[in-house]
Amino acid sequence: MRRVLLLLVLPATATLSVLAASASVVDVNDGDEVLIEDFASPYHTWEVMNDPVMGGKSTSNFVNENGIAKFTGVCAIVPFLHAPGFIKLQTQSTSTGDDAFPDISSCTALQVIMKTNVPYDGYRIGFGTKRSGGHGRGYKAPSLTVPLSKFDKVTIPLDQFSLHWDDATGDIITTCSDDDSYCPDVDTLRDMKALSFWGEGVEGDVSLEVKRISAVGCKADASYESELEDAEDQAESGSAYLTEAEEETSEVAMEEHGEKAHGEKAHANHGHGDSHNNIPKENNAGTARWTLHTAKWGTLTTVSGSVLTDGKHDSKNPDTSQPLFASVVPYATDEDNGRIFFYMMGSHHLHKSTLTVSQASINPMLYAVGGCGTSTSSVVDVQDPRCAKISVSGAIHPCGTHSVGEHCDAVGSEALFAAHPTMKDWPEDHDFIVHELVPLDDGFWMLANFGGGATITPELYSSCEKDAIEPHSIQGGSAVVATSFLGNGYPVNMPAWSATAKRARWLVHNSLWATISTLNENGDGTFGNIRAITDGATTELSTGLPVFNLPDVDPVLTIALTFTEAAVHSRVTSEGKTCADQDAGSPTCAQVVIYGKAKALNTESQEYTKALENFGISHPLASWLSQGGSHMSGTYFTIEPDRISILDYFGGAVEVMVDEYLAAELDDEHIDTYSSPNTAFLNVLVGLIIGVFCGCYGNSRLKCFKHESEKKEGSGPKYGSLATTVEVVSKEDCHQSNTELTKATIV
């Protein structure tokens, strides 16, 4: 049976939806065949990759024996996840060498001559390198039904591959037939770049043998081009005689020729759950609207050159080979449609821009443990998938231009001044102008649950019903005993403004998370994501080079790490006001940006071992970070800095010399805490008594501060800056606290 044009350019039409729901041995007309791999004379280099997480037990092996690829191993339970991991046999091409993949864009299916020597239900096949929305890559088909003990053809129609699959289990979340945006695109079919066989999501032995891989149901080039041109001609003429399926075909033919481009982003995501993100799209839009409206500040990533020069952002980038630019910015959204506004000095058209926001910025009570949640009864780490993270990509334009929405200045001003009252008092002669972020069609990306990122259309976002916009309550987190903030009215002191390098080191060291900004894979756009970081659990262990982890599938990138005083626990007042009661957008609310290259840590090194220990102390809600990573997220990186800037006063950001920054020493001293003039004498006395008898400082809520770092033999106690409070039960309990740095009481 010929699938004609529908099979060539629209694998997701209604005509194709009648195909089998699971990939298996099916009877189709092979048509013309395009050979992809023959293991009797292989074109490609194949290798195995095993589940890297937390000492995962999965193992695998590959040999090519007598023209047969033999992929064997065990897909085992990952201890932390209590769920099966994965093993994978994969190959990647250079796209230009002898290992380049052939063009299969005129074909209808993949066909594999294969067998399994053991019953196993977790075989899968995937191809391509396009982002899957989470931290995975490529298109994946449902689990394969592989012939047992006897070689046979297994044919997998291309319309059964989807870009939206659960990176914890491998299951398809949204099929190609349900949403054609997840169907294999023409660029990938013309050059797959990667091909893989998986044993995934099912515990058990794997023993797969493959002889040959090809694409079938292919059309001759002339016939294919002719039919494609006919489809485009019909679409342009708006023929009234097109059938419904033909109309869909014509639309996708145009879409795949670039009239409706769908971008890719280099996401640095984290997922480690056993359920997938099957939340209705409307709910995702509601979560995005609530998070963006409530957070009020985020990181703006764009390209350098003619960037911001409003006295609040670093506009100097002497390294022309590094076009990346990042800065913490205040913003606001309006309540009716969630439009995103900025208040910038001067008029700017910032294309290729991304605003990145984390739910973790909303609740200062949880800053001490890098926590995220709407209450203390269910809290997760900032890097946990359940903590909402949103990146919105698009172009930023000043109000009054044709690119922005209606009544931009009036709507934007009202939203900005409501979210940031101090903006009303910004100097009028500084030419502040309201700007609006106009999202791309595929510009919204959000991670707010297990199972990978959720793509939200601008239409769903802006038209979200009011009753769907509600706080993103975290399910299944840990209960954390609430702690009072440092001091009774005033936060801990930072190093002096004149000590620029030391001040930058202090801010980085006291941060528990950062935004990682990157250029996308094509270099023609930007992206940002939130990652947990550690710069040593104490000042004694600080290097100034924070460690973070990224999915193993992510390439090593040019990055920018952004840190803000507005997210530091010790700079929160006792009234819960961040940044020592300053707006996050104020120039005096310090921010540091480190530009450079991501450098992977050697897992055999002391640096790696120490980083895991530090994560165990500074991120008690994310045990996987101290155990080697999460599902497909086991590589730890630091940064090789090329350039560092700090903005902490009027007049714009200033450069910090890298060598001075790395050489700066943080004081190993007790953290200063202060009492407000209204603090009762009894509260002060109680604090002093606790400090004398417990070796800690205290405050009016009878808490014991635990600041002590690792002791050196023969020396007195050293005190770090990442301390928080736990309930004081007895003097003995306080002495026990001297054995380790305690971050919080977690129930």
ABEGO torsion letter per residue (X at the ends): XBAEAAAAABAABAAAAABBABBBBBBBBAEBBBBABBAABBABBBBBBBBABGGBABBBBBBBBGGBBBBBEBBBBBAAAGBBBBBBBBBBBAGABAABBBBAAABABBBBBBBBABBBAABBBBBEABBAGBABBEBBBBBBBBBBGBBBBBBBBAAABBABBBAAAGBBABBAAABAAABBBAAAAABAGBBBBBBBGBBEBBBBBBABBBBBGBBBAAAAAAAAAAAAAAAAAGBAABBAAAAAAAAAAAAAAGABBBBBBBBBBBBABABBBABBAAAAAAAAAAAAAAAGBBBBBBBBEBBBAAGABBABBABAABABBBBBBBBBBBAAAGBBBBBBBEBBBBBGBBBBBBAAAABAAAAAAGBBEABAABBBBAABAABBBBBBBEBBBBBGBAABBBGAAAAAAAAAAAABAAAAABBAAAGBBBBBBBBBAAABBBBABBGEBBBBBAAAAAABBAAABBBBBBBGBBBBBBBBBBEBGBBBBBBBAABAAAAAAAAAAABABBBBBBBBAAGABBBBBBBBBBAEABAAABAGBBBBBBBAABBBBBBBBBBBAAABAAABBAAGBBGGGBBAABAABBBBBBBEBBBBBBAABAAAAAAAAAAAAABAABAAAAAGEBBGBABBBBBBBABBBBBABBGEBBBBBAAAAAABBBBBBBBBBBBBAABBAAAAAAAAAAAAAAGBBBBAAGBBBBABBBBBBGBBBBBBAABBBBBBABAAAAAAAAABBBABBBX
